[in-house]
Amino acid sequence: MNLPGMNLDDEQVQIPHRPLAPTGGPVDPAPAAPRRGWFSGRAALSGSGEGKLAGWRAFGSGGEGVLVPQARLSGPTPWVIAIMVTITVIAAATGLALRNIANAAALDLAGGVSVQIIEAQAPVRAAQAQAAQKALLGVPGVISARVVPQAELDQLLVPWLGAGMSDGDMVPVPAMIDVRIDGAANGARIAALRAALGRVAPGARVDAQSHWLAPVFEAMDSLRWLALSMIGLLALALTAAVLLSARSALGTHRRTIEIVHNLGGTDAQIARIFQRSMGMDATLGSLVGMVLGQIAVMVLGARFAGLGAGLLAGGVLRPLDWAVVALVPVAAVVLAMLTARLSVLIALRRML
Amino acid sequence: MTGIAGEIARFDNVGLRYGPDREVLCDVGFTLHAGHFYFLTGASGAGKSSLLRMLYLAQRPSRGMISLFGTDAITLPRHRLPGFRRRIGVVYQDYRLVPHLSAFDNVALPLRVAGVPERDVVQPVKDMLEWVGLADRMGARPATLSGGEQQRVAIARAVIGRPELLVADEPTGNVDPEMAIKLLRLFEALNRLGTTVVVATHDLHLLQKVPGSLIMRLDRGRMSDPTGALRYPPRRENAQP
């Protein structure tokens, strides 16, 4: 092969010899799938022409010669993703904590029944309470029946009545019996308890403890749905943000895309470039968002733990919950890449 | 659809209309035969670029039939277009180099798009840049190159994959006359190796510089064949690679 170098002044210019593609005849049904290389994202050649390998996203040297230059964290997209992931992590953690609280409370209260002995005269009330306790223990399925001591009841009422007001006969307070049964306190079981009490304490009032807290459970359920809805809305917002970003990038790099297209680049190759670019943005944004979200969740957790409230104690996140929270940034990256790929492919369909 | 052997492209009654306006190309018909050198001439706005865009598969016609490499290009499924485009080299008047890529990377682009392994990219690109006289400007970005240098990079990029058809749209429009002749020499050299070359130009002086070239003329969207050679091309032995 004769390579004459700068030979444009020569009358007979010679071209570096490479076999010419066959002329005529049918063309390959489809372009050969590119092997691992520039467009498959492994190796990139130095822009200086020295053949150095650069990063996987690079299409030139040191990230400067990328086919679609990347703004890294200087653009708005990673920060938008970071904010969304932060809020999603907090929403997911809140939803999981509420679920744990509800489950713990439901487990605690499922077999709990409260019996009130409503009698104005204290001696009669005490006698009925003792008799009721015995009667309740005789009912099949009752595990325990504890008469709540008067001192304990007084203590519970102090915030409302003040110290000493509920003592003796000043304010008659019903005697309370805390009953535990095996299984859930459904209507039939409550009726059986009422029947057992009818003979010894006709004025007794029997309530399933879960019934009292039903509005609380309903409120928690609403909050859980709210958290789920927030996650869904944030996913939609993330999709919209990525769509806008991908469209903007397509507009900015339209000329480059046309060049690559005319050189025989496939839609998948071009989409892959944007998909990777968005994937990098989303990864950076998601990592930042995850860290911020985790910090927020831990600080909130510590604050609620400091309250020492029995109900809230059940809201502690377990390792599996943390694993679910850790999936948020992964899902954000996957969603962002998928959205970028699809939006670019749809846009490319409009070109020939 | 299978075409005639040695036939690179065939246009039959091709019309092109952008939107509701009148056709920019009307009843265009011609055949490009393998190994020939064609000039496409016509005044500015005659439809040369539109015709070339259809030839290098960047535009579909509004009507008519186009056959490329013996295959109906109109009904060609989208996924097969890249394979055809890789057989066509394109040189633009405005070069269309990727601005943030070096001369080396711009020339390497078609090979990388085609999935050529990196080990097989470096030397051919160096050779090609050497061939166009830019061995010492491999790392330069387009913005730092002169018009003639940019056009030579664009030509190197167009021919690095040794296309069967080279389409050049006013390739000498932005270079001085001396460089224009030099660029034509490059096209001639490629043509001698068997590549069919189509050069659109409104510079009639260039036509005399390539002996044996065939001339197509577009006048307000209609094709004329001043030499009669489009319909009845002279027999010519293809140059051996």
Chai-1 contact restraints between the chains, C-beta under 6 A:
chainA,res_idxA,chainB,res_idxB,connection_type,confidence,min_distance_angstrom,max_distance_angstrom,comment,restraint_id
A,L3,B,D127,contact,1.0,0.0,6.0,A-B,restraint_1
A,L3,B,E130,contact,1.0,0.0,6.0,A-B,restraint_2
A,G5,B,E130,contact,1.0,0.0,6.0,A-B,restraint_3
A,M6,B,G133,contact,1.0,0.0,6.0,A-B,restraint_4
A,L8,B,G133,contact,1.0,0.0,6.0,A-B,restraint_5
A,L8,B,K182,contact,1.0,0.0,6.0,A-B,restraint_6
A,V13,B,R185,contact,1.0,0.0,6.0,A-B,restraint_7
A,V13,B,L186,contact,1.0,0.0,6.0,A-B,restraint_8
A,V13,B,A189,contact,1.0,0.0,6.0,A-B,restraint_9
A,I15,B,A189,contact,1.0,0.0,6.0,A-B,restraint_10
A,I15,B,L190,contact,1.0,0.0,6.0,A-B,restraint_11
A,P16,B,D127,contact,1.0,0.0,6.0,A-B,restraint_12
A,P16,B,M128,contact,1.0,0.0,6.0,A-B,restraint_13
A,P16,B,W131,contact,1.0,0.0,6.0,A-B,restraint_14
A,R18,B,R162,contact,1.0,0.0,6.0,A-B,restraint_15
A,L20,B,R162,contact,1.0,0.0,6.0,A-B,restraint_16
A,L20,B,G194,contact,1.0,0.0,6.0,A-B,restraint_17
A,L20,B,P241,contact,1.0,0.0,6.0,A-B,restraint_18
A,A21,B,R87,contact,1.0,0.0,6.0,A-B,restraint_19
A,A21,B,R162,contact,1.0,0.0,6.0,A-B,restraint_20
A,A21,B,E164,contact,1.0,0.0,6.0,A-B,restraint_21
A,T23,B,A34,contact,1.0,0.0,6.0,A-B,restraint_22
A,T23,B,E164,contact,1.0,0.0,6.0,A-B,restraint_23
A,G24,B,A5,contact,1.0,0.0,6.0,A-B,restraint_24
A,G24,B,G6,contact,1.0,0.0,6.0,A-B,restraint_25
A,V27,B,F69,contact,1.0,0.0,6.0,A-B,restraint_26
A,V27,B,T71,contact,1.0,0.0,6.0,A-B,restraint_27
A,V27,B,G83,contact,1.0,0.0,6.0,A-B,restraint_28
A,V27,B,F84,contact,1.0,0.0,6.0,A-B,restraint_29
A,D28,B,G83,contact,1.0,0.0,6.0,A-B,restraint_30
A,A30,B,H79,contact,1.0,0.0,6.0,A-B,restraint_31
A,A30,B,R80,contact,1.0,0.0,6.0,A-B,restraint_32
A,A30,B,G83,contact,1.0,0.0,6.0,A-B,restraint_33
A,P31,B,P82,contact,1.0,0.0,6.0,A-B,restraint_34
A,P31,B,G83,contact,1.0,0.0,6.0,A-B,restraint_35
A,P34,B,G115,contact,1.0,0.0,6.0,A-B,restraint_36
A,R35,B,G115,contact,1.0,0.0,6.0,A-B,restraint_37
A,R35,B,P117,contact,1.0,0.0,6.0,A-B,restraint_38
A,G37,B,P117,contact,1.0,0.0,6.0,A-B,restraint_39
A,G37,B,E118,contact,1.0,0.0,6.0,A-B,restraint_40
A,W38,B,R112,contact,1.0,0.0,6.0,A-B,restraint_41
A,F39,B,R112,contact,1.0,0.0,6.0,A-B,restraint_42
A,A43,B,E118,contact,1.0,0.0,6.0,A-B,restraint_43
A,G47,B,S102,contact,1.0,0.0,6.0,A-B,restraint_44
A,G47,B,D105,contact,1.0,0.0,6.0,A-B,restraint_45
A,S48,B,G139,contact,1.0,0.0,6.0,A-B,restraint_46
A,G49,B,F104,contact,1.0,0.0,6.0,A-B,restraint_47
A,G49,B,M138,contact,1.0,0.0,6.0,A-B,restraint_48
A,G49,B,G139,contact,1.0,0.0,6.0,A-B,restraint_49
A,G51,B,V122,contact,1.0,0.0,6.0,A-B,restraint_50
A,G60,B,L101,contact,1.0,0.0,6.0,A-B,restraint_51
A,G60,B,D105,contact,1.0,0.0,6.0,A-B,restraint_52
A,G65,B,L101,contact,1.0,0.0,6.0,A-B,restraint_53
A,G65,B,D105,contact,1.0,0.0,6.0,A-B,restraint_54
A,P69,B,H100,contact,1.0,0.0,6.0,A-B,restraint_55
A,T256,B,V98,contact,1.0,0.0,6.0,A-B,restraint_56
A,I259,B,R96,contact,1.0,0.0,6.0,A-B,restraint_57
A,N262,B,A58,contact,1.0,0.0,6.0,A-B,restraint_58
A,N262,B,V90,contact,1.0,0.0,6.0,A-B,restraint_59
A,L263,B,L109,contact,1.0,0.0,6.0,A-B,restraint_60
A,L263,B,P110,contact,1.0,0.0,6.0,A-B,restraint_61
A,L263,B,V113,contact,1.0,0.0,6.0,A-B,restraint_62
A,G264,B,P82,contact,1.0,0.0,6.0,A-B,restraint_63
A,G264,B,R85,contact,1.0,0.0,6.0,A-B,restraint_64
A,G264,B,R86,contact,1.0,0.0,6.0,A-B,restraint_65
A,G264,B,V113,contact,1.0,0.0,6.0,A-B,restraint_66
A,G265,B,V113,contact,1.0,0.0,6.0,A-B,restraint_67
A,T266,B,P82,contact,1.0,0.0,6.0,A-B,restraint_68
A,L352,B,R60,contact,1.0,0.0,6.0,A-B,restraint_69
